[in-house]
Amino acid sequence: MATIEDFNKLLAAFQQLQQDNIGLHDANKNLQNAVSQLQVSLQNTSQGPSLYQAPKISLPDKFDGSKQKYRGFVNQVRLYIRMQPGQFPNGDSKVGLLGSLLSGPALSWFAPLLENLDPVLSDFDAFLTEFEASFGNSDKVRIASTKIRNLSQGSRPASTYASEFRQLAGDLNWGQEALIDQFRTGLKDDVKDLLLTTPDPTTLNDAISTAIRCDNRLFERRQERRQEHQFENPPAPARNSPTPTTSNGDAMQLDAVRPRTLSAHEKERRRANNLCLYCGGSGHFAQNCPLKRSTSNRISSLSPLGNATVQPQ
């Protein structure tokens, strides 16, 4: 039979359950409030301005199927998709973008795929494989190998040569040592000579960086030498037309009547004292200066050509 002691134990357990239930109820209410606040916060965030704004980039130019333009076109499309991943989440959207940029023979190739809903339209990588087979350079490894062996710096900066070399090297599976050796072979002789004073590179990137620094130093040195040469050997004065020969007396008269350039201070002094700007005299101005007219006549008479007359035959 149940005793009073057993009854008291059951009553205490029941009361404890009631307390636990009240605590769970309060905890559940607090959790609901926290969820409601989080939902409101998320709504405000979605309605407000985005913290990240995708960069504005232009669409690639339309591709008409030219093999020379294939590589640049595909790289531009890849970049456009990469910079805006939210707009192109799957293969269909990526292929759709590329297909909208086709024209001419390339569009004619794409049309049957779209009309027949070819499964390749949903797989961007598979689509690019077929696209390259039709318009890419199928023998790009052999062509790149031939071009890179004939490539040289010439009169160009080393940076320009390196840029073209990198593009060709991307199509080859050569090792680093082979690429470094071929790159140094195509450099100018003076750059090669200066490279002898530098440590041997271990990667193509190191070789290119070192070559560009050497080429820049050589260019700076050539500029310095050119300036030094100009300083040591100034250009000869320009030769004017022969000056007519005159006697010493005539030369002195010419010097006496030849107009002289006035300093700013002298001009201001003559203006302040109402003096002629031509001769410095008073009572008249430069536009009606009598000395100015007589000077013109005297120069004309002193010139060997001024009094020349044609003798009748």
Secondary structure, DSSP 8 states (H G I E B T S, - for coil): ---HHHHHHHHHHHHHHHHHHHHHHHHHHHHHHHHHHHHHHHHHHHHS--S-----------B-S-HHHHHHHHHHHHHHHHH-GGG--SHHHHHHHHHHTB-HHHHHHHHHHHHTT-GGGG-HHHHHHHHHHHHS-TTHHHHHHHHHHH---TTS-HHHHHHHHHHHHTT----HHHHHHHHHHTS-HHHHHHHTTS---SSHHHHHHHHHHHHHHHHHHHHHHHHHHHHHS--------------HHHHHHHHHHS-----HHHHHHHHHTTB-TTT--BSS-GGG-HHHHHHHHHHHHHSTTTT------
